[in-house]
Amino acid sequence: MKKVFALALALSFLSGLYGFTLGLGVAYEGLAVNGADPYFALKADARVPLTSMIDIRGVLLNVSLPTGGKAVKIGTFTESDLIFKPNMSMSFKPYLALGVWFSLGLEDAPLDYKILAVKGALGGEMEIGGLNAYLEAGLNKFTWVSGGGGTTHPVYVQLGVNIPVKI
């Protein structure tokens, strides 16, 4: 049994399969929100293929840099998306991202909050030298904030690279 497992592992290394991709990017967030200044955010995520056409992406790190402060989120897939990517034989591959994000603050005010956001985005990626460069634009269409915060419509644009991690 050990020999069969070792052989399967060796074949997976040689075949070029990968278990997940590590994404690194920069986003410009808070666009089209009345009264708010747009800001930059640095992001890292992991993307795991579920099928040949569907991936799940979870946030590992999100450093938001709005005017007058910063917010750092270290993720455990509490912000996650399903990526739907059609099988196309093109160099530029479009995708659709749909997600649900949940954030909870457990401190005293103003860090006592609950936020639930439903997200949609369109993006595309292109392989460049073993990496996949991507561009994505999205909308957090419905955001519910505890304490009566109402729905907002923050738009974002994100640019980055996905680095395949082989198994």
Buried (B, 14 or more C-beta within 10 A) or exposed (E): EEEEEEEEEEEBEEEEEEEBBBBBBEBBBBBEBEEBEBBEBBBBBBBEBEEEEEBBBBBBEBBBEBEEEEEEBEBEBEBBBBBEBEEEEEEEBEBBBEBBBEBEEEEEEEEEBBBBBBBBBEBBBEEEEEBBBBBBBBBBBBBBBEEEEEEBEBBBBBBBBBBBEEE
